[in-house]
Amino acid sequence: MAHGRRRSDFARAFSKALGLPRTAALIIAALARARKALGVGEIVRRVRSSERSVRENLQILLRRGILIRKVFITANKKLAYAYSLGSIETLIAAAKRDVARTLARIEAVARHLRETGA
């Protein structure tokens, strides 16, 4: 039980530190508690959000390198995806990349302001 609580605490702190949208933070927390890959339908049920919102936030998390997506074929022979969190090391690396990109954008704005004398 304590281990699961630590995973939830980490997921909450991680999401807050990166300023993730509410639904994205809920997805991370749900995946941390599940400790396994979940399909979109299961994520929708666990976070109690619309499928559209979940799908949009899954894309945000994938682009930021926070989630792992695996492809599988359903019993109905349809393509589907299952999502999971990477290791703590993977999540920290994703956070470092995210912070580095943000810092680069800030430096670019500062450079532009210096050059234009604004």
ROKE-582198 format. One record per residue (C-alpha): residue in three letters; x, y, z. Coordinates in steps of 0.1 Angstrom, whole numbers, padded with zeros to 4 digits, always signed. Layout:
N
ALAXYZ/...
END
This chain:
118
MET+0000+0000+0000/ALA+0028+0025+0009/HIS+0045+0018-0025/GLY+0012+0026-0044/ARG+0009+0058-0024/ARG+0044+0068-0032/ARG+0037+0062-0069/SER+0006+0084-0067/ASP+0025+0111-0048/PHE+0052+0111-0075/ALA+0026+0112-0103/ARG+0009+0142-0086/ALA+0042+0161-0080/PHE+0055+0153-0115/SER+0023+0166-0131/LYS+0023+0197-0110/ALA+0060+0205-0117/LEU+0054+0203-0155/GLY+0022+0223-0153/LEU+0002+0196-0171/PRO-0035+0201-0178/ARG-0059+0186-0152/THR-0069+0156-0174/ALA-0033+0148-0183/ALA-0025+0148-0145/LEU-0054+0125-0139/ILE-0042+0101-0167/ILE-0008+0100-0151/ALA-0022+0092-0117/ALA-0045+0065-0131/LEU-0016+0048-0149/ALA+0006+0051-0118/ARG-0021+0034-0097/ALA-0028+0007-0124/ARG+0008-0002-0128/LYS+0000-0017-0162/ALA-0010-0005-0197/LEU-0045+0007-0201/GLY-0067+0013-0232/VAL-0085+0045-0239/GLY-0119+0032-0226/GLU-0104+0021-0193/ILE-0086+0055-0189/VAL-0118+0073-0197/ARG-0136+0053-0169/ARG-0108+0059-0144/VAL-0104+0096-0149/ARG-0141+0103-0155/SER-0135+0126-0184/SER-0148+0126-0220/GLU-0131+0104-0245/ARG-0122+0134-0266/SER-0105+0151-0237/VAL-0086+0119-0228/ARG-0075+0114-0264/GLU-0063+0150-0266/ASN-0044+0147-0234/LEU-0029+0113-0243/GLN-0014+0131-0274/ILE+0000+0158-0252/LEU+0017+0133-0230/LEU+0030+0112-0259/ARG+0045+0143-0276/ARG+0062+0152-0243/GLY+0077+0117-0240/ILE+0058+0109-0208/LEU+0038+0079-0220/ILE+0045+0047-0238/ARG+0020+0035-0264/LYS+0017-0001-0276/VAL-0004-0012-0305/PHE-0025-0043-0303/ILE-0053-0060-0322/THR-0087-0064-0305/ALA-0108-0095-0305/ASN-0128-0078-0333/LYS-0097-0075-0354/LYS-0094-0037-0348/LEU-0063-0017-0342/ALA-0061-0003-0306/TYR-0036+0012-0283/ALA-0026+0007-0247/TYR-0008+0034-0227/SER+0016+0031-0198/LEU+0041+0052-0179/GLY+0078+0047-0184/SER+0102+0041-0156/ILE+0110+0069-0132/GLU+0142+0075-0151/THR+0123+0079-0183/LEU+0099+0103-0167/ILE+0127+0124-0153/ALA+0144+0125-0187/ALA+0111+0136-0203/ALA+0109+0164-0176/LYS+0144+0175-0183/ARG+0137+0178-0220/ASP+0105+0197-0213/VAL+0123+0222-0190/ALA+0152+0226-0215/ARG+0127+0234-0243/THR+0109+0259-0221/LEU+0142+0275-0211/ALA+0153+0277-0248/ARG+0120+0295-0256/ILE+0126+0320-0228/GLU+0162+0326-0239/ALA+0150+0332-0275/VAL+0125+0358-0263/ALA+0151+0375-0242/ARG+0175+0375-0271/HIS+0149+0391-0294/LEU+0141+0418-0268/ARG+0178+0426-0264/GLU+0182+0428-0302/THR+0152+0451-0307/GLY+0160+0472-0277/ALA+0125+0467-0263/
END
